[in-house]
Amino acid sequence: MAGFRVAVAGATGLVGRTILQILEERAFPVAELVPLASPRSAGKKLSFGGEALQVSTLSGDSFDRCDLAFFSAGASVSREYSPIAARHCVYVIDNSSAFRMDPDVPLVVPEVNAHELNGYRGIVANPNCSTAQMVVALQPLHEAFGLQSVVVSTYQSVSGTGEKGIRALDHEVDTGSRSTESPYQHPIAFNALPQVGDFDTDGWAEEEKKMIDETRKIMNLPDLHVVPTTVRVPVRVGHSESVYLRFHREVDAAQARRTLSGAPGIVVFDEPATAKYPTALQCDGRDEVFVGRVRADPADNHALALWIVADNLRKGAATNAVQIAEAVTGTLARRERQEHYA
């Protein structure tokens, strides 16, 4: 196949630019790239495939003859334009929260539930970044030992709030004062904020509710006990998670390491004697999910604690989206052949 016509809505944002980078790195068969953004970003130039491409304004006419569209422009934009794009394209891969909990829309992490794409065409939801990396590690452990409950505390980088989060951190580090444009309720430099998203009436943060609902949907475990506490930390890129898991069957650390080492998309980096464990800096720019600090609960032979780290812009967003696209290229190719011979 010569390749596909691919649109990227939100192409000038952090995740949008990372999608372009990963499409190139993984040699995804793009015959023509259509970069789209808001009117204020229209006319900007983005580099792709050795060319400088001009960004166009996102509109209802942007997706003519497209095979595939990536959306990373926020939930309100996705709600308006993703259904329009889906009428033109075989697939729309949406990185926002707009369709994640729609029962008719697959929520996909390919290492966990790529089978949800079989026979499906339309909008596919990309999960929240902290959920995506966690379920990659949880799935093989669940298959081996039967997952019963999850207690997780996240340490999420400011890039999870986009460029405004990075600017807020940089401003505070450089000036010692909080920016008036900061997206955070308190200073972020040299601090830790136990709030990612707005709180509901019961005190749960938006990100915490996402982790509960999305983990259950992706893993097809509707009754899974999930208790998250999400925390924003002064790290530029990379989300870290401290996770405590309880299983139906007995488990030990050595078994868990072997299980994780044989699973797709995971790097086990766990040598306590030499202080080897994954950190956000080490994982910056990597596509894998890194796991370390694997240890058994000395009081419960059905439980484990572990540490999970991943680049939130890549596996937490852009890489996962491109992996979904790679998983459906057969469908795209069949459409291309059908249209060629029509």
LUMMIKOL-392092 format. One record per residue (C-alpha): residue number from 1; x negated, y, z. Coordinates in Angstrom, 2 decimals. Layout:
<rs>
+-----+---------+---------+---------+
! pos !      px !      py !      pz !
+-----+---------+---------+---------+
! NUM !       X !       Y !       Z !
...
+-----+---------+---------+---------+
</rs>
This chain:
<rs>
+-----+---------+---------+---------+
! pos !      px !      py !      pz !
+-----+---------+---------+---------+
!   1 !    0.00 !    0.00 !    0.00 !
!   2 !   -1.20 !    3.52 !   -0.80 !
!   3 !    0.03 !    4.82 !    2.52 !
!   4 !    2.95 !    6.62 !    4.10 !
!   5 !    4.29 !   10.16 !    4.37 !
!   6 !    4.00 !   10.98 !    8.06 !
!   7 !    5.42 !   14.03 !    9.85 !
!   8 !    4.18 !   15.24 !   13.24 !
!   9 !    6.48 !   17.65 !   15.08 !
!  10 !    4.60 !   19.59 !   17.75 !
!  11 !    1.39 !   19.10 !   15.80 !
!  12 !   -0.41 !   22.08 !   17.37 !
!  13 !    0.10 !   20.97 !   20.98 !
!  14 !   -2.27 !   18.86 !   23.07 !
!  15 !   -0.53 !   15.56 !   22.35 !
!  16 !    0.24 !   16.48 !   18.74 !
!  17 !   -3.42 !   17.18 !   18.00 !
!  18 !   -4.37 !   13.96 !   19.75 !
!  19 !   -1.93 !   12.03 !   17.54 !
!  20 !   -3.68 !   13.42 !   14.46 !
!  21 !   -7.06 !   12.44 !   15.91 !
!  22 !   -5.95 !    8.89 !   16.69 !
!  23 !   -4.31 !    8.40 !   13.30 !
!  24 !   -7.72 !    9.16 !   11.80 !
!  25 !   -9.71 !    7.09 !   14.30 !
!  26 !   -7.55 !    4.02 !   13.77 !
!  27 !   -7.38 !    4.53 !    9.99 !
!  28 !   -3.58 !    4.51 !    9.95 !
!  29 !   -2.46 !    4.48 !    6.29 !
!  30 !   -1.39 !    8.11 !    5.86 !
!  31 !   -0.88 !    9.14 !    2.25 !
!  32 !    0.44 !   12.58 !    3.20 !
!  33 !    0.57 !   14.28 !    6.58 !
!  34 !    3.24 !   16.91 !    7.32 !
!  35 !    2.27 !   18.98 !   10.41 !
!  36 !    5.24 !   20.78 !   11.96 !
!  37 !    5.60 !   23.23 !   14.84 !
!  38 !    7.59 !   26.21 !   16.10 !
!  39 !    7.71 !   29.44 !   14.08 !
!  40 !    4.99 !   31.04 !   16.22 !
!  41 !    2.55 !   28.28 !   15.20 !
!  42 !    3.56 !   28.15 !   11.53 !
!  43 !    0.72 !   28.99 !    9.18 !
!  44 !   -2.00 !   27.66 !   11.48 !
!  45 !   -4.47 !   25.22 !    9.95 !
!  46 !   -5.18 !   21.75 !   11.30 !
!  47 !   -7.91 !   19.41 !   10.13 !
!  48 !   -6.89 !   15.95 !    8.95 !
!  49 !   -8.59 !   13.56 !    6.57 !
!  50 !  -11.24 !   16.09 !    5.68 !
!  51 !   -8.66 !   18.69 !    4.68 !
!  52 !   -7.30 !   21.83 !    6.33 !
!  53 !   -3.52 !   21.42 !    6.42 !
!  54 !   -1.17 !   24.33 !    6.98 !
!  55 !    1.43 !   23.90 !    9.70 !
!  56 !    5.04 !   24.36 !    8.60 !
!  57 !    8.01 !   25.45 !   10.67 !
!  58 !   10.08 !   22.55 !   11.93 !
!  59 !   13.51 !   22.53 !   10.28 !
!  60 !   16.21 !   20.13 !    9.21 !
!  61 !   14.60 !   19.88 !    5.78 !
!  62 !   11.15 !   18.92 !    7.09 !
!  63 !   11.54 !   15.15 !    6.77 !
!  64 !   12.47 !   14.62 !    3.14 !
!  65 !   10.76 !   11.49 !    1.77 !
!  66 !    9.01 !   10.82 !    5.10 !
!  67 !    8.50 !    7.23 !    6.21 !
!  68 !    7.60 !    8.02 !    9.80 !
!  69 !    7.87 !   10.99 !   12.17 !
!  70 !    6.16 !   11.58 !   15.50 !
!  71 !    7.79 !   14.03 !   17.91 !
!  72 !    5.86 !   15.75 !   20.68 !
!  73 !    7.64 !   19.08 !   20.98 !
!  74 !    9.79 !   18.67 !   24.09 !
!  75 !   13.13 !   17.08 !   24.87 !
!  76 !   15.35 !   19.89 !   23.57 !
!  77 !   13.61 !   19.88 !   20.19 !
!  78 !   13.80 !   16.09 !   20.02 !
!  79 !   17.51 !   16.05 !   20.78 !
!  80 !   18.16 !   18.49 !   17.95 !
!  81 !   15.81 !   17.22 !   15.26 !
!  82 !   15.08 !   13.52 !   15.94 !
!  83 !   18.52 !   12.35 !   14.71 !
!  84 !   18.01 !   14.46 !   11.56 !
!  85 !   14.58 !   12.94 !   11.03 !
!  86 !   15.96 !    9.44 !   11.62 !
!  87 !   18.37 !    9.92 !    8.70 !
!  88 !   15.35 !   10.49 !    6.43 !
!  89 !   12.70 !    8.24 !    7.99 !
!  90 !   12.49 !    4.56 !    8.79 !
!  91 !   11.14 !    5.36 !   12.25 !
!  92 !   11.01 !    8.32 !   14.60 !
!  93 !    8.62 !    7.90 !   17.54 !
!  94 !    9.60 !   10.38 !   20.23 !
!  95 !    7.24 !   11.32 !   23.04 !
!  96 !    9.79 !   13.31 !   25.06 !
!  97 !   12.25 !   12.17 !   27.72 !
!  98 !   15.23 !   12.79 !   25.42 !
!  99 !   16.04 !    9.18 !   24.47 !
! 100 !   14.07 !    7.04 !   26.93 !
! 101 !   17.08 !    5.87 !   28.91 !
! 102 !   19.47 !    5.63 !   25.96 !
! 103 !   20.55 !    1.97 !   25.97 !
! 104 !   20.48 !    1.90 !   22.16 !
! 105 !   16.91 !    3.23 !   21.88 !
! 106 !   13.92 !    0.95 !   22.53 !
! 107 !   11.43 !    2.28 !   25.11 !
! 108 !    8.20 !    0.63 !   24.05 !
! 109 !    4.70 !   -0.07 !   25.33 !
! 110 !    3.38 !   -2.49 !   22.68 !
! 111 !    1.32 !   -4.60 !   25.12 !
! 112 !    4.53 !   -5.23 !   27.08 !
! 113 !    7.61 !   -5.24 !   24.84 !
! 114 !    6.71 !   -4.86 !   21.16 !
! 115 !    9.39 !   -7.49 !   20.45 !
! 116 !   11.99 !   -4.72 !   21.01 !
! 117 !   11.00 !   -3.41 !   17.56 !
! 118 !   11.92 !   -6.60 !   15.71 !
! 119 !   14.66 !   -5.81 !   13.22 !
! 120 !   15.06 !   -2.28 !   14.56 !
! 121 !   14.93 !    1.00 !   12.64 !
! 122 !   15.54 !    4.49 !   13.97 !
! 123 !   14.34 !    6.39 !   17.02 !
! 124 !   11.81 !    4.68 !   19.31 !
! 125 !   11.03 !    6.29 !   22.68 !
! 126 !    7.50 !    6.64 !   24.00 !
! 127 !    7.42 !    6.41 !   27.82 !
! 128 !    6.22 !    8.83 !   30.42 !
! 129 !    2.42 !    8.77 !   30.69 !
! 130 !    2.17 !    7.49 !   34.27 !
! 131 !    4.64 !    4.69 !   33.53 !
! 132 !    2.89 !    3.62 !   30.32 !
! 133 !   -0.47 !    2.88 !   31.92 !
! 134 !    1.07 !    1.19 !   34.95 !
! 135 !    3.24 !   -1.30 !   33.06 !
! 136 !    0.28 !   -2.40 !   30.92 !
! 137 !   -1.34 !   -3.67 !   34.14 !
! 138 !    1.89 !   -4.89 !   35.75 !
! 139 !    3.12 !   -7.06 !   32.87 !
! 140 !    0.42 !   -9.79 !   32.92 !
! 141 !    0.59 !   -9.94 !   36.71 !
! 142 !    4.36 !  -10.29 !   36.54 !
! 143 !    4.09 !  -13.12 !   34.02 !
! 144 !    1.62 !  -14.94 !   36.26 !
! 145 !    3.05 !  -14.32 !   39.72 !
! 146 !    6.57 !  -12.87 !   39.43 !
! 147 !    6.71 !   -9.21 !   40.35 !
! 148 !    8.98 !   -8.33 !   43.28 !
! 149 !    8.17 !   -4.73 !   44.26 !
! 150 !    5.93 !   -1.79 !   43.35 !
! 151 !    4.76 !    1.04 !   45.59 !
! 152 !    2.69 !    3.58 !   43.66 !
! 153 !    1.07 !    6.94 !   44.33 !
! 154 !   -0.16 !    8.82 !   41.28 !
! 155 !   -2.98 !   11.34 !   40.91 !
! 156 !   -2.02 !   13.11 !   37.68 !
! 157 !   -4.18 !   15.50 !   35.71 !
! 158 !   -3.14 !   19.01 !   34.72 !
! 159 !   -3.16 !   18.11 !   31.02 !
! 160 !    0.05 !   16.24 !   31.77 !
! 161 !    1.63 !   19.71 !   31.92 !
! 162 !    0.10 !   20.63 !   28.55 !
! 163 !   -2.30 !   23.43 !   27.78 !
! 164 !   -0.61 !   25.71 !   30.32 !
! 165 !   -1.67 !   23.31 !   33.06 !
! 166 !   -5.29 !   23.35 !   31.93 !
! 167 !   -5.24 !   27.14 !   31.64 !
! 168 !   -3.83 !   27.43 !   35.17 !
! 169 !   -6.59 !   25.25 !   36.64 !
! 170 !   -9.33 !   27.02 !   34.70 !
! 171 !   -8.02 !   30.43 !   35.73 !
! 172 !   -8.01 !   29.50 !   39.42 !
! 173 !  -11.50 !   28.00 !   39.28 !
! 174 !  -12.87 !   31.03 !   37.39 !
! 175 !  -11.13 !   33.79 !   39.36 !
! 176 !  -10.18 !   32.28 !   42.70 !
! 177 !   -6.60 !   33.48 !   42.25 !
! 178 !   -3.43 !   31.85 !   40.98 !
! 179 !   -2.30 !   32.75 !   37.48 !
! 180 !    1.11 !   34.40 !   37.13 !
! 181 !    1.70 !   31.95 !   34.25 !
! 182 !    0.91 !   28.83 !   36.28 !
! 183 !    3.50 !   26.06 !   35.90 !
! 184 !    2.87 !   24.93 !   39.49 !
! 185 !    4.58 !   25.95 !   42.72 !
! 186 !    1.26 !   26.26 !   44.59 !
! 187 !   -2.43 !   26.70 !   43.72 !
! 188 !   -3.77 !   23.65 !   41.87 !
! 189 !   -7.53 !   24.22 !   42.11 !
! 190 !   -9.07 !   22.30 !   45.04 !
! 191 !   -5.58 !   21.13 !   45.97 !
! 192 !   -3.16 !   18.21 !   45.59 !
! 193 !    0.53 !   18.87 !   44.91 !
! 194 !    3.00 !   16.06 !   45.74 !
! 195 !    5.44 !   17.30 !   43.13 !
! 196 !    5.55 !   16.43 !   39.43 !
! 197 !    8.79 !   17.88 !   38.07 !
! 198 !   11.77 !   19.29 !   39.90 !
! 199 !   13.23 !   17.62 !   42.99 !
! 200 !   16.73 !   16.17 !   43.01 !
! 201 !   19.15 !   16.51 !   45.93 !
! 202 !   17.63 !   13.45 !   47.64 !
! 203 !   14.09 !   14.83 !   47.41 !
! 204 !   12.84 !   12.65 !   44.55 !
! 205 !   10.68 !   14.38 !   41.93 !
! 206 !   11.63 !   14.12 !   38.27 !
! 207 !    8.47 !   12.12 !   37.47 !
! 208 !    9.25 !    9.67 !   40.27 !
! 209 !   12.72 !    8.98 !   38.89 !
! 210 !   11.18 !    8.45 !   35.45 !
! 211 !    8.74 !    5.89 !   36.81 !
! 212 !   11.54 !    3.96 !   38.51 !
! 213 !   13.93 !    3.91 !   35.56 !
! 214 !   11.37 !    3.47 !   32.77 !
! 215 !    9.42 !    0.68 !   34.49 !
! 216 !   12.63 !   -1.29 !   34.94 !
! 217 !   13.67 !   -0.78 !   31.32 !
! 218 !   10.31 !   -1.55 !   29.69 !
! 219 !    9.72 !   -4.68 !   31.76 !
! 220 !   13.39 !   -5.73 !   31.53 !
! 221 !   13.59 !   -5.95 !   35.32 !
! 222 !   16.69 !   -3.87 !   36.16 !
! 223 !   16.54 !   -4.65 !   39.88 !
! 224 !   12.79 !   -4.19 !   40.37 !
! 225 !   12.00 !   -2.34 !   43.60 !
! 226 !    9.85 !    0.69 !   42.61 !
! 227 !    8.81 !    3.40 !   45.09 !
! 228 !    6.65 !    6.14 !   43.51 !
! 229 !    5.06 !    9.30 !   44.91 !
! 230 !    3.74 !   11.49 !   42.10 !
! 231 !    0.93 !   13.95 !   42.79 !
! 232 !   -0.69 !   16.62 !   40.59 !
! 233 !   -4.45 !   16.94 !   41.15 !
! 234 !   -7.14 !   19.34 !   39.81 !
! 235 !   -8.39 !   16.97 !   37.10 !
! 236 !   -8.33 !   18.05 !   33.45 !
! 237 !   -7.63 !   14.70 !   31.75 !
! 238 !   -6.80 !   11.26 !   33.13 !
! 239 !   -4.13 !    9.90 !   35.45 !
! 240 !   -5.09 !    7.64 !   38.36 !
! 241 !   -2.72 !    5.44 !   40.34 !
! 242 !   -2.94 !    3.61 !   43.65 !
! 243 !   -0.57 !    0.65 !   43.39 !
! 244 !    0.64 !   -1.90 !   45.94 !
! 245 !    2.41 !   -4.92 !   44.46 !
! 246 !    4.32 !   -7.78 !   46.02 !
! 247 !    5.04 !  -11.02 !   44.14 !
! 248 !    7.35 !  -14.00 !   44.45 !
! 249 !    4.37 !  -16.37 !   44.23 !
! 250 !    1.11 !  -16.41 !   46.15 !
! 251 !   -1.76 !  -14.44 !   44.63 !
! 252 !   -5.37 !  -13.63 !   45.42 !
! 253 !   -7.78 !  -11.02 !   44.08 !
! 254 !   -9.82 !  -13.44 !   41.99 !
! 255 !   -6.70 !  -14.79 !   40.26 !
! 256 !   -5.50 !  -11.27 !   39.61 !
! 257 !   -8.83 !  -10.18 !   38.09 !
! 258 !   -8.85 !  -13.21 !   35.78 !
! 259 !   -5.27 !  -12.53 !   34.72 !
! 260 !   -5.95 !   -8.86 !   34.02 !
! 261 !   -9.23 !   -9.58 !   32.20 !
! 262 !   -7.40 !  -11.76 !   29.68 !
! 263 !   -4.61 !   -9.29 !   29.00 !
! 264 !   -4.45 !   -6.94 !   25.98 !
! 265 !   -5.35 !   -3.29 !   26.42 !
! 266 !   -6.94 !   -3.71 !   29.87 !
! 267 !  -10.52 !   -3.27 !   31.06 !
! 268 !  -11.26 !   -4.62 !   34.53 !
! 269 !  -13.99 !   -2.50 !   36.11 !
! 270 !  -14.22 !   -3.85 !   39.62 !
! 271 !  -17.51 !   -4.49 !   41.41 !
! 272 !  -17.11 !   -3.35 !   45.02 !
! 273 !  -20.70 !   -4.17 !   46.02 !
! 274 !  -22.06 !   -1.60 !   43.55 !
! 275 !  -19.24 !    0.97 !   43.88 !
! 276 !  -18.05 !    0.30 !   40.33 !
! 277 !  -14.46 !    1.32 !   39.79 !
! 278 !  -12.72 !    3.40 !   37.10 !
! 279 !  -12.45 !    7.18 !   37.37 !
! 280 !  -10.66 !    9.78 !   35.28 !
! 281 !  -13.95 !   11.12 !   33.90 !
! 282 !  -15.01 !    7.67 !   32.72 !
! 283 !  -11.68 !    7.05 !   31.00 !
! 284 !  -11.45 !   10.40 !   29.20 !
! 285 !  -11.31 !    9.67 !   25.46 !
! 286 !  -10.62 !    5.95 !   25.87 !
! 287 !   -7.51 !    4.07 !   24.75 !
! 288 !   -7.57 !    1.24 !   27.28 !
! 289 !   -6.05 !    0.99 !   30.73 !
! 290 !   -8.76 !    0.52 !   33.37 !
! 291 !   -8.18 !   -1.46 !   36.57 !
! 292 !  -10.36 !   -1.67 !   39.67 !
! 293 !  -10.27 !   -1.93 !   43.48 !
! 294 !   -8.31 !   -5.20 !   43.15 !
! 295 !   -7.83 !   -6.61 !   46.64 !
! 296 !   -5.50 !   -8.92 !   48.49 !
! 297 !   -3.37 !   -7.80 !   51.39 !
! 298 !   -4.98 !   -9.57 !   54.39 !
! 299 !   -1.58 !   -9.81 !   56.09 !
! 300 !    0.46 !  -10.99 !   53.09 !
! 301 !   -0.71 !  -13.63 !   50.58 !
! 302 !    1.97 !  -12.49 !   48.14 !
! 303 !    0.62 !   -8.92 !   47.80 !
! 304 !   -2.16 !   -6.99 !   46.09 !
! 305 !   -3.50 !   -3.45 !   46.00 !
! 306 !   -5.22 !   -2.04 !   42.91 !
! 307 !   -6.33 !    1.16 !   41.19 !
! 308 !   -5.24 !    2.01 !   37.62 !
! 309 !   -6.69 !    4.79 !   35.45 !
! 310 !   -6.07 !    5.89 !   31.87 !
! 311 !   -6.40 !    8.91 !   29.59 !
! 312 !   -2.90 !   10.39 !   29.78 !
! 313 !   -3.20 !   12.16 !   26.42 !
! 314 !   -4.16 !    8.93 !   24.68 !
! 315 !   -2.71 !    5.71 !   26.15 !
! 316 !   -0.24 !    7.78 !   28.15 !
! 317 !    1.08 !    9.46 !   25.00 !
! 318 !   -0.60 !    9.63 !   21.58 !
! 319 !   -2.31 !    6.23 !   21.40 !
! 320 !    0.83 !    4.44 !   22.55 !
! 321 !    2.82 !    6.27 !   19.86 !
! 322 !    0.35 !    5.28 !   17.13 !
! 323 !    0.33 !    1.69 !   18.41 !
! 324 !    4.10 !    1.65 !   17.96 !
! 325 !    3.62 !    2.92 !   14.41 !
! 326 !    1.03 !    0.20 !   13.74 !
! 327 !    3.50 !   -2.41 !   14.99 !
! 328 !    6.12 !   -1.38 !   12.41 !
! 329 !    3.93 !   -0.83 !    9.33 !
! 330 !    5.35 !   -4.02 !    7.84 !
! 331 !    8.81 !   -2.48 !    7.83 !
! 332 !    7.43 !    0.73 !    6.34 !
! 333 !    5.59 !   -1.23 !    3.64 !
! 334 !    8.74 !   -3.18 !    2.74 !
! 335 !   10.62 !    0.09 !    2.27 !
! 336 !    7.80 !    1.44 !    0.10 !
! 337 !    7.89 !   -1.66 !   -2.11 !
! 338 !   11.67 !   -1.53 !   -2.36 !
! 339 !   11.62 !    2.12 !   -3.42 !
! 340 !    8.77 !    1.48 !   -5.88 !
! 341 !   10.72 !   -1.24 !   -7.68 !
! 342 !   14.15 !    0.42 !   -7.40 !
+-----+---------+---------+---------+
</rs>
